[in-house]
Amino acid sequence: MGHKAKWEYFRAVYERYHKAGREAKQMMLNEFCLNTGYHRKYAIRLLNGAPPGKQPERRREPRPRYGRQVLSVLAAIWQAAGYPLSVRLKALLPNWMPGIRKRFRMTAAEEKQLLSISARQIDRRLRTRKSERKRRIYGRTKPASLRKHHIPVKTDSWDVTSPGFSEIDLVAHCGNSGEGEFSHTLNLTDIHSGWTESRALLGKSQVAVQHALDEIEGVLPFRLLGVDSDNGSEFINWHLQRWCEQKQIQLTRGRPYKKDDNAHVEQKNWTHVRKLLGWERYDSGAAVEAINDLYRHELRLWMNLYLPSVKLVKKVRVGSKVRRVYDAAQTPMERVLAGAQAKPERVAELKKLRQSLDPFQLGKLIDQKLQRIYDLANRRLSPKVTAENRGAQAKEKTLHGRRNGHGGSSVTFPVSRRLNPGLHL
């Protein structure tokens, strides 16, 4: 019996079933199950349910169809922005629209589609383009035994509502060898806003670290209130403690061998350093100057003014699972502006820069400076390029050389970001 025949039979039986008595209902139910092949419980639910009739049609809103042009532009923006999370990618689109209009010929309808696409749809549309590579490398932090008892350990979680309290860490650019003197990157990350400043040092002397922090403190758009570090000797020393006391900055440290105590800056060590510079060895003064030229200018503006991030608001336990709740994606600049600790003169200067700069042009300048930095690496003591990486690099060069097919030039990205994307998607 087909579906249509079953439906007609059900309509014929329904009225008689409701008028029949108990014994007659049992006989009719047995006959109904035998003829239709339905399970007895389903048949009871069907005969005792709503009367048969024309079922109301569910009106579903048609899913938006995104054209090839829109998806091509979306992929180019995703690559130019350094492969951000879909929520962050959606949040940066409005700020990048002036640069998008200059490079891509889009109609008003296509611009509307691009701005209205959801984060979930971005994940679906970019699924085939995503690749992830993992690499494990060990740190070179040497514990400090002196003055540890003078610097308090911060054991509670960060619960700050304004910028100023930060975490600091060093990233070694030693390549395959820890011998001799090589460069390090000093990262300072603000807990509340996510604002990150970086400086390159040749070696990691205590005085050099203090001078780098002094320079960073002078360019921050807010007053530095606290510094939290690991237990390395480059931070736990008399020079840094005296510098913090003179500037009335709270100095704390994490627990030994607990990287999670400095989770904020550890994340930026990847997104702001390793993802761009890789694991090559930089051990010359020229390389340090080239890296600092990138850190002091284009990179800090690109990361802090144009790339939004999401912050964990709370954790909710649902049974045996923990659900994480995040706030809306915002750039570090937007979070600084929302607080009351911002320096007016610095903020005014940064606002003017954000209106005048083009994020796509910044990305190209970053690529050019990264290429110059790669040329200054010590290849003899750097990790060798594997056959897999060579294949990925050749493929990306092929894609890089093609035109995007919509009037604009193809978007370039750094070699290091291509070979070691480590996508956070």
RODO-2510 file (C-alpha; in nm, 4 decimals, decimal comma):
residues 425
     n   res          X          Y          Z
     1     m     0,0000     0,0000     0,0000
     2     g     0,1473     0,3305    -0,1077
     3     h     0,1611     0,6491     0,0963
     4     k    -0,1366     0,8052    -0,0813
     5     a    -0,3469     0,4913    -0,0346
     6     k    -0,2560     0,4765     0,3347
     7     w    -0,3618     0,8367     0,3772
     8     e    -0,7009     0,7734     0,2109
     9     y    -0,7522     0,4632     0,4242
    10     f    -0,6687     0,6625     0,7380
    11     r    -0,9245     0,9289     0,6460
    12     a    -1,1911     0,6604     0,6002
    13     v    -1,1162     0,4862     0,9303
    14     y    -1,0684     0,7992     1,1474
    15     e    -1,4387     0,8980     1,1892
    16     r    -1,5584     0,5392     1,2468
    17     y    -1,2798     0,4790     1,4999
    18     h    -1,3854     0,7764     1,7150
    19     k    -1,7532     0,6662     1,7127
    20     a    -1,6822     0,3008     1,7940
    21     g    -1,6747     0,1413     2,1372
    22     r    -1,3784    -0,0089     2,3185
    23     e    -1,3961    -0,3596     2,1695
    24     a    -1,4670    -0,2289     1,8190
    25     k    -1,1717     0,0088     1,8462
    26     q    -0,9403    -0,2815     1,9295
    27     m    -1,0591    -0,4731     1,6195
    28     m    -1,0280    -0,1647     1,3995
    29     l    -0,6805    -0,0904     1,5367
    30     n    -0,5628    -0,4448     1,4641
    31     e    -0,7000    -0,4227     1,1102
    32     f    -0,5450    -0,0754     1,0601
    33     c    -0,2000    -0,1971     1,1689
    34     l    -0,2275    -0,5079     0,9516
    35     n    -0,3212    -0,3129     0,6374
    36     t    -0,0791    -0,0206     0,6746
    37     g     0,2159    -0,1923     0,8430
    38     y     0,2340     0,0787     1,1082
    39     h     0,3600     0,0090     1,4603
    40     r     0,0744    -0,0212     1,7062
    41     k     0,1863     0,2746     1,9179
    42     y     0,2225     0,4953     1,6114
    43     a    -0,1212     0,3895     1,4865
    44     i    -0,2799     0,4757     1,8250
    45     r    -0,1118     0,8165     1,8223
    46     l    -0,2300     0,8736     1,4654
    47     l    -0,5934     0,7728     1,5232
    48     n    -0,6199     0,9667     1,8509
    49     g    -0,4521     1,2735     1,7055
    50     a    -0,5753     1,5622     1,4948
    51     p    -0,8326     1,4864     1,2254
    52     p    -0,6903     1,4131     0,8822
    53     g    -0,6786     1,7087     0,6536
    54     k    -0,4461     1,9036     0,4411
    55     q    -0,1343     1,9598     0,6478
    56     p    -0,0324     2,3255     0,6705
    57     e     0,2707     2,3959     0,4590
    58     r     0,5731     2,5151     0,6472
    59     r     0,7017     2,8345     0,5042
    60     r     1,0746     2,8349     0,5094
    61     e     1,2670     3,1413     0,4253
    62     p     1,4870     3,0723     0,1251
    63     r     1,8523     3,0387     0,2138
    64     p     2,0645     3,3171     0,0741
    65     r     2,2742     3,2162    -0,2227
    66     y     2,6172     3,3702    -0,2295
    67     g     2,7689     3,4212    -0,5714
    68     r     3,1162     3,3145    -0,6728
    69     q     3,2289     3,6760    -0,6664
    70     v     3,1244     3,7271    -0,3029
    71     l     3,2905     3,4036    -0,1884
    72     s     3,6076     3,4866    -0,3813
    73     v     3,6315     3,8273    -0,2137
    74     l     3,5553     3,6707     0,1259
    75     a     3,8388     3,4182     0,0818
    76     a     4,0790     3,6932    -0,0258
    77     i     3,9932     3,9018     0,2825
    78     w     4,0317     3,5954     0,5064
    79     q     4,3783     3,5283     0,3661
    80     a     4,4831     3,8935     0,3754
    81     a     4,3741     3,9205     0,7403
    82     g     4,5901     3,6234     0,8409
    83     y     4,3193     3,3520     0,8535
    84     p     4,1101     3,4808     1,1489
    85     l     3,8256     3,3006     1,3228
    86     s     3,4914     3,3328     1,1405
    87     v     3,3453     3,5495     1,4194
    88     r     3,6444     3,7821     1,3967
    89     l     3,6321     3,7826     1,0174
    90     k     3,2684     3,8919     1,0201
    91     a     3,3468     4,1684     1,2706
    92     l     3,6334     4,3150     1,0656
    93     l     3,4371     4,3394     0,7377
    94     p     3,2748     4,6823     0,8095
    95     n     3,6102     4,8411     0,9013
    96     w     3,7751     4,6960     0,5895
    97     m     3,5019     4,8064     0,3451
    98     p     3,6872     5,1198     0,2187
    99     g     3,9856     4,9051     0,1219
   100     i     3,7604     4,6305    -0,0190
   101     r     3,5865     4,8788    -0,2493
   102     k     3,9214     4,9988    -0,3837
   103     r     4,0420     4,6498    -0,4753
   104     f     3,7327     4,4555    -0,5740
   105     r     3,4615     4,5592    -0,8160
   106     m     3,1468     4,4713    -0,6268
   107     t     2,7885     4,5767    -0,6814
   108     a     2,5742     4,7159    -0,4005
   109     a     2,3905     4,3820    -0,3771
   110     e     2,7189     4,1911    -0,3457
   111     e     2,8418     4,4288    -0,0743
   112     k     2,5164     4,3734     0,1132
   113     q     2,5608     3,9962     0,0875
   114     l     2,9193     4,0180     0,2066
   115     l     2,8236     4,2209     0,5146
   116     s     2,5205     4,0045     0,5969
   117     i     2,6895     3,6637     0,5784
   118     s     2,6861     3,4894     0,9162
   119     a     2,9842     3,3440     1,0971
   120     r     2,8417     2,9931     1,0566
   121     q     2,8077     3,0425     0,6820
   122     i     3,1658     3,1685     0,6680
   123     d     3,2777     2,8441     0,8309
   124     r     3,0813     2,6417     0,5753
   125     r     3,2014     2,8371     0,2738
   126     l     3,5690     2,8339     0,3769
   127     r     3,5725     2,4733     0,4971
   128     t     3,7545     2,3396     0,1923
   129     r     4,0209     2,6099     0,2166
   130     k     4,1135     2,5419     0,5778
   131     s     4,4226     2,3460     0,6638
   132     e     4,5937     2,3055     0,9944
   133     r     4,9479     2,2155     1,0794
   134     k     5,0830     2,1589     1,4225
   135     r     5,4382     2,1969     1,5352
   136     r     5,5840     2,1430     1,8790
   137     i     5,8758     2,3406     2,0100
   138     y     6,0155     2,3745     2,3592
   139     g     6,0816     2,7032     2,5343
   140     r     6,4158     2,8324     2,6510
   141     t     6,3115     3,0009     2,9755
   142     k     6,5773     2,9682     3,2460
   143     p     6,4344     2,9997     3,5973
   144     a     6,5578     3,2790     3,8198
   145     s     6,6502     3,1995     4,1770
   146     l     6,7297     3,5528     4,2939
   147     r     6,4610     3,7971     4,4154
   148     k     6,1747     3,5522     4,3529
   149     h     6,0577     3,5963     4,7098
   150     h     6,0344     3,9748     4,6529
   151     i     5,7849     3,9418     4,3644
   152     p     5,4387     3,8050     4,4523
   153     v     5,2842     3,5135     4,2646
   154     k     4,9504     3,5860     4,0989
   155     t     4,7326     3,2788     4,1539
   156     d     4,3820     3,4179     4,0960
   157     s     4,2262     3,4696     3,7515
   158     w     4,2359     3,8070     3,5791
   159     d     3,9151     3,9992     3,6442
   160     v     3,9861     4,3468     3,5097
   161     t     3,7404     4,5856     3,3478
   162     s     3,9811     4,8458     3,2130
   163     p     4,3103     4,8356     3,0203
   164     g     4,6431     4,8637     3,1986
   165     f     4,7184     4,5202     3,3448
   166     s     4,9341     4,3140     3,1103
   167     e     5,1360     3,9958     3,0654
   168     i     5,4868     3,9810     2,9173
   169     d     5,6957     3,7018     2,7685
   170     l     5,9959     3,6372     2,5455
   171     v     5,9962     3,4341     2,2227
   172     a     6,3332     3,2923     2,1150
   173     h     6,4428     3,3061     1,7501
   174     c     6,7224     3,0516     1,7864
   175     g     6,6416     2,8094     1,5040
   176     n     6,7852     2,4624     1,5629
   177     s     7,0549     2,5721     1,8068
   178     g     7,0433     2,7420     2,1444
   179     e     7,4123     2,8230     2,1391
   180     g     7,5488     3,1739     2,1074
   181     e     7,3592     3,5002     2,0984
   182     f     7,0376     3,5268     1,8994
   183     s     6,7341     3,7517     1,8883
   184     h     6,4206     3,7375     2,1038
   185     t     6,0824     3,9023     2,0741
   186     l     5,9428     4,0698     2,3846
   187     n     5,5617     4,0561     2,3816
   188     l     5,3386     4,2678     2,6057
   189     t     4,9644     4,1891     2,5956
   190     d     4,6983     4,3893     2,7752
   191     i     4,4500     4,1597     2,9524
   192     h     4,1328     4,3640     2,9031
   193     s     4,1727     4,5001     2,5501
   194     g     4,4098     4,2485     2,3934
   195     w     4,6366     4,5345     2,2800
   196     t     4,9778     4,3847     2,1995
   197     e     5,3154     4,5510     2,1523
   198     s     5,6334     4,3667     2,0479
   199     r     6,0024     4,4525     2,0364
   200     a     6,3027     4,2515     1,9168
   201     l     6,6170     4,2148     2,1282
   202     l     6,9579     4,0692     2,0483
   203     g     7,0072     3,8442     2,3475
   204     k     6,7918     3,8716     2,6566
   205     s     6,9894     4,0787     2,9005
   206     q     6,8041     4,2321     3,1929
   207     v     6,8911     4,5872     3,0858
   208     a     6,7746     4,5268     2,7260
   209     v     6,4406     4,3903     2,8490
   210     q     6,3942     4,6965     3,0715
   211     h     6,4720     4,9359     2,7838
   212     a     6,2279     4,7544     2,5536
   213     l     5,9543     4,7759     2,8162
   214     d     6,0281     5,1436     2,8644
   215     e     5,9816     5,2026     2,4916
   216     i     5,6594     5,0007     2,4817
   217     e     5,5211     5,1854     2,7845
   218     g     5,5715     5,5132     2,6021
   219     v     5,3627     5,4177     2,2958
   220     l     5,0705     5,2485     2,4715
   221     p     4,7378     5,4373     2,4376
   222     f     4,6682     5,3803     2,8086
   223     r     4,8605     5,3908     3,1346
   224     l     5,0442     5,0704     3,2245
   225     l     4,9231     4,9570     3,5690
   226     g     5,0553     4,6040     3,6085
   227     v     5,3015     4,3573     3,4552
   228     d     5,2809     3,9802     3,5017
   229     s     5,5637     3,7559     3,3798
   230     d     5,6938     3,4017     3,4027
   231     n     5,9862     3,3045     3,6276
   232     g     6,2632     3,3668     3,3752
   233     s     6,5753     3,5467     3,4931
   234     e     6,5203     3,8156     3,2285
   235     f     6,2127     3,9313     3,4259
   236     i     6,2783     3,8321     3,7863
   237     n     6,5637     4,0713     3,8550
   238     w     6,6472     4,3948     4,0316
   239     h     6,6422     4,6105     3,7131
   240     l     6,2789     4,5332     3,6268
   241     q     6,1656     4,5530     3,9877
   242     r     6,3189     4,8989     4,0307
   243     w     6,1711     5,0156     3,6970
   244     c     5,8229     4,9067     3,8067
   245     e     5,8596     5,0729     4,1462
   246     q     5,9672     5,4033     3,9872
   247     k     5,6676     5,4050     3,7516
   248     q     5,4248     5,2681     4,0144
   249     i     5,3537     4,9524     3,8147
   250     q     5,2457     4,6343     3,9904
   251     l     5,4910     4,3494     3,9203
   252     t     5,3729     3,9894     3,9652
   253     r     5,4755     3,6490     3,8346
   254     g     5,3114     3,3176     3,7513
   255     r     5,3757     2,9818     3,9088
   256     p     5,6829     2,7878     3,7904
   257     y     5,6101     2,5432     3,5042
   258     k     5,2496     2,6666     3,4674
   259     k     5,2144     2,8209     3,1216
   260     d     4,8406     2,8674     3,1687
   261     d     4,9150     3,1431     3,4204
   262     n     5,0269     3,3542     3,1213
   263     a     4,7711     3,2275     2,8719
   264     h     4,6938     3,5689     2,7189
   265     v     5,0477     3,6456     2,6091
   266     e     5,1179     3,2823     2,5162
   267     q     4,8399     3,3054     2,2586
   268     k     4,9870     3,6269     2,1137
   269     n     5,3283     3,4598     2,0960
   270     w     5,1759     3,2452     1,8233
   271     t     4,9527     3,4923     1,6377
   272     h     5,1927     3,7898     1,6478
   273     v     5,5323     3,6179     1,6266
   274     r     5,5538     3,2498     1,5331
   275     k     5,2822     3,2674     1,2706
   276     l     5,4770     3,5435     1,0934
   277     l     5,8465     3,4840     1,1648
   278     g     5,8363     3,1049     1,1985
   279     w     6,1178     2,9150     1,3707
   280     e     6,4134     3,0539     1,1741
   281     r     6,7266     3,1776     1,3501
   282     y     6,7899     3,5524     1,3548
   283     d     7,1233     3,6345     1,5160
   284     s     7,2417     3,9586     1,3540
   285     g     7,1904     4,3232     1,4374
   286     a     7,0476     4,3849     1,0890
   287     a     6,7797     4,1207     1,1458
   288     v     6,6843     4,2726     1,4815
   289     e     6,6543     4,6187     1,3250
   290     a     6,4397     4,4806     1,0411
   291     i     6,2097     4,3009     1,2856
   292     n     6,1764     4,6129     1,5014
   293     d     6,0965     4,8199     1,1938
   294     l     5,7996     4,5878     1,1372
   295     y     5,6970     4,5762     1,5045
   296     r     5,7072     4,9542     1,5582
   297     h     5,5056     5,0487     1,2509
   298     e     5,2815     4,8345     1,0288
   299     l     5,2308     4,5249     1,2440
   300     r     5,1127     4,7013     1,5603
   301     l     4,8645     4,9106     1,3598
   302     w     4,7373     4,6140     1,1595
   303     m     4,6856     4,3902     1,4629
   304     n     4,5487     4,6495     1,7067
   305     l     4,3374     4,8699     1,4783
   306     y     4,1969     4,6311     1,2206
   307     l     4,1867     4,2723     1,3516
   308     p     3,9069     4,2001     1,6048
   309     s     3,9237     3,9314     1,8702
   310     v     3,6756     3,7621     2,1019
   311     k     3,7058     3,7441     2,4797
   312     l     3,5796     3,4742     2,7130
   313     v     3,3011     3,6170     2,9313
   314     k     3,2078     3,3155     3,1429
   315     k     3,1905     2,9387     3,1596
   316     v     2,8580     2,7622     3,2146
   317     r     2,8491     2,3986     3,3216
   318     v     2,5761     2,2005     3,1434
   319     g     2,5772     1,8504     3,2869
   320     s     2,9215     1,7025     3,2262
   321     k     3,0164     1,9678     2,9702
   322     v     3,1370     2,3247     3,0034
   323     r     2,9908     2,5810     2,7645
   324     r     3,2015     2,8897     2,6995
   325     v     3,0320     3,2234     2,6403
   326     y     3,2210     3,4902     2,4430
   327     d     3,1545     3,8578     2,3917
   328     a     3,1105     4,0280     2,0565
   329     a     3,4227     4,0489     1,8430
   330     q     3,6000     4,3846     1,8793
   331     t     3,9372     4,5252     1,7884
   332     p     4,1773     4,6143     2,0719
   333     m     4,1342     4,9784     1,9706
   334     e     3,7563     4,9591     2,0216
   335     r     3,8024     4,8084     2,3679
   336     v     4,0498     5,0815     2,4613
   337     l     3,8069     5,3518     2,3472
   338     a     3,5311     5,2003     2,5611
   339     g     3,7436     5,2360     2,8764
   340     a     3,8286     5,5439     3,0793
   341     q     4,2052     5,4821     3,1001
   342     a     4,2868     5,5882     2,7439
   343     k     4,5407     5,8660     2,6785
   344     p     4,3553     6,1347     2,4760
   345     e     4,6512     6,2407     2,2612
   346     r     4,7429     5,8815     2,1704
   347     v     4,3806     5,7924     2,0971
   348     a     4,3324     6,0949     1,8705
   349     e     4,6447     6,0036     1,6756
   350     l     4,5348     5,6405     1,6366
   351     k     4,1842     5,7422     1,5231
   352     k     4,3338     5,9612     1,2534
   353     l     4,5596     5,6757     1,1423
   354     r     4,2713     5,4284     1,1282
   355     q     4,0759     5,6597     0,8991
   356     s     4,3671     5,7287     0,6675
   357     l     4,5301     5,3841     0,6439
   358     d     4,4267     5,0952     0,4191
   359     p     4,4454     4,7463     0,5796
   360     f     4,5187     4,5830     0,2424
   361     q     4,8107     4,8170     0,1831
   362     l     4,9336     4,7521     0,5356
   363     g     4,9220     4,3795     0,4615
   364     k     5,1346     4,4260     0,1491
   365     l     5,3906     4,6323     0,3386
   366     i     5,4048     4,3638     0,6080
   367     d     5,4670     4,1015     0,3386
   368     q     5,7506     4,3040     0,1896
   369     k     5,9175     4,3587     0,5257
   370     l     5,8734     3,9934     0,6214
   371     q     6,0464     3,8881     0,3011
   372     r     6,3407     4,1129     0,3888
   373     i     6,3485     3,9600     0,7380
   374     y     6,3501     3,6049     0,5950
   375     d     6,6480     3,6980     0,3765
   376     l     6,8412     3,7938     0,6925
   377     a     6,7807     3,4595     0,8668
   378     n     7,0710     3,2268     0,9446
   379     r     6,9749     2,9373     0,7158
   380     r     7,2537     2,7118     0,8367
   381     l     7,1013     2,6930     1,1852
   382     s     6,7360     2,7232     1,0811
   383     p     6,4940     2,4310     1,0361
   384     k     6,5182     2,2738     0,6924
   385     v     6,2234     2,3074     0,4569
   386     t     6,0591     1,9670     0,4169
   387     a     5,9267     1,8267     0,0920
   388     e     5,5723     1,8792     0,2193
   389     n     5,6393     2,2467     0,2897
   390     r     5,8036     2,2892    -0,0498
   391     g     5,4945     2,1459    -0,2171
   392     a     5,2659     2,3756    -0,0179
   393     q     5,4874     2,6734    -0,0993
   394     a     5,4895     2,5914    -0,4719
   395     k     5,1132     2,5522    -0,4716
   396     e     5,0637     2,8849    -0,2942
   397     k     5,3027     3,0563    -0,5370
   398     t     5,0929     2,9235    -0,8249
   399     l     4,7736     3,0523    -0,6674
   400     h     4,9462     3,3763    -0,5783
   401     g     5,0419     3,4384    -0,9400
   402     r     4,6895     3,4051    -1,0719
   403     r     4,4531     3,6959    -1,1132
   404     n     4,1430     3,6962    -0,8988
   405     g     3,9194     3,7437    -1,2024
   406     h     3,7297     4,0510    -1,0812
   407     g     3,9465     4,3437    -1,1752
   408     g     4,1648     4,3666    -0,8633
   409     s     4,5142     4,2363    -0,8096
   410     s     4,5677     3,9133    -0,6185
   411     v     4,6229     3,9428    -0,2448
   412     t     4,9685     3,8465    -0,1185
   413     f     5,0602     3,6919     0,2119
   414     p     5,3869     3,6123     0,3877
   415     v     5,5715     3,2876     0,3167
   416     s     5,5819     3,2037     0,6879
   417     r     5,2079     3,2463     0,7210
   418     r     5,1577     3,0215     0,4191
   419     l     5,3841     2,7442     0,5411
   420     n     5,2769     2,7532     0,9064
   421     p     4,9201     2,8844     0,9074
   422     g     4,8063     2,7241     1,2361
   423     l     4,4552     2,8445     1,1682
   424     h     4,2315     2,9434     1,4593
   425     l     3,8983     2,8733     1,2960
***
